[in-house]
Amino acid sequence: MPSRHLLNKSMKNKMGRPRLAKTAKDVLIGARFGSEEAKQVHAAVKRENIGKSEWVRKTLLSAAGGNKV
């Protein structure tokens, strides 16, 4: 059995998810789509050649009258 000293020494390096940057987005807004709606969204994302999350964020902020952050 390892000594307490060795356990405490090895536990100093914490494991798990790294801390997020201050600029990280921290609010999640979800929506469900039917299969035809999802096909339309995927086609629009593909046309704009950007990531799905980025496309959804840009489109929703535009519809809400805001600017892309």
C-alpha positions as CSV (number, residue, x, y, z in Angstrom):
1,M,0.0,0.0,0.0
2,P,1.4,3.4,-1.0
3,S,2.3,5.8,1.8
4,R,0.2,8.9,2.4
5,H,3.1,11.1,1.3
6,L,3.1,9.5,-2.2
7,L,-0.7,9.8,-2.5
8,N,-0.7,13.5,-1.6
9,K,2.2,14.2,-3.9
10,S,0.5,12.6,-6.9
11,M,-2.9,14.3,-6.2
12,K,-1.4,17.8,-6.7
13,N,-1.8,17.5,-10.4
14,K,-5.6,17.7,-10.6
15,M,-7.3,15.7,-13.3
16,G,-10.4,16.5,-15.2
17,R,-11.7,19.1,-17.5
18,P,-9.4,22.2,-17.9
19,R,-10.8,25.5,-16.9
20,L,-12.6,27.4,-19.7
21,A,-11.3,30.7,-20.9
22,K,-13.1,33.9,-19.7
23,T,-14.3,34.4,-23.3
24,A,-15.9,30.9,-23.5
25,K,-19.6,30.8,-24.1
26,D,-21.4,29.5,-21.1
27,V,-25.2,29.5,-22.0
28,L,-26.7,26.6,-24.0
29,I,-29.9,27.1,-25.9
30,G,-31.3,24.0,-27.4
31,A,-34.0,23.2,-30.0
32,R,-35.4,20.1,-31.6
33,F,-36.0,19.8,-35.3
34,G,-38.0,17.4,-37.4
35,S,-36.0,15.4,-40.1
36,E,-37.0,17.8,-42.9
37,E,-36.2,20.8,-40.8
38,A,-32.8,19.3,-39.9
39,K,-32.1,18.7,-43.6
40,Q,-32.9,22.4,-44.3
41,V,-30.6,23.5,-41.5
42,H,-27.7,21.2,-42.6
43,A,-28.1,22.4,-46.2
44,A,-27.9,26.1,-45.1
45,V,-24.9,25.4,-43.0
46,K,-23.2,23.6,-45.9
47,R,-23.9,26.6,-48.2
48,E,-22.3,29.0,-45.9
49,N,-19.3,26.8,-45.3
50,I,-19.1,27.4,-41.5
51,G,-19.6,25.2,-38.5
52,K,-23.2,24.4,-37.4
53,S,-22.9,26.1,-34.0
54,E,-21.4,29.2,-35.6
55,W,-24.2,29.2,-38.2
56,V,-27.0,28.8,-35.6
57,R,-25.4,31.5,-33.4
58,K,-25.1,33.9,-36.3
59,T,-28.6,33.3,-37.6
60,L,-30.3,33.5,-34.2
61,L,-28.5,36.7,-33.2
62,S,-29.4,38.2,-36.6
63,A,-33.1,37.3,-36.2
64,A,-33.0,38.8,-32.6
65,G,-31.6,42.0,-34.0
66,G,-28.2,41.6,-32.4
67,N,-24.8,41.4,-33.7
68,K,-22.6,38.3,-33.8
69,V,-20.5,38.3,-30.6
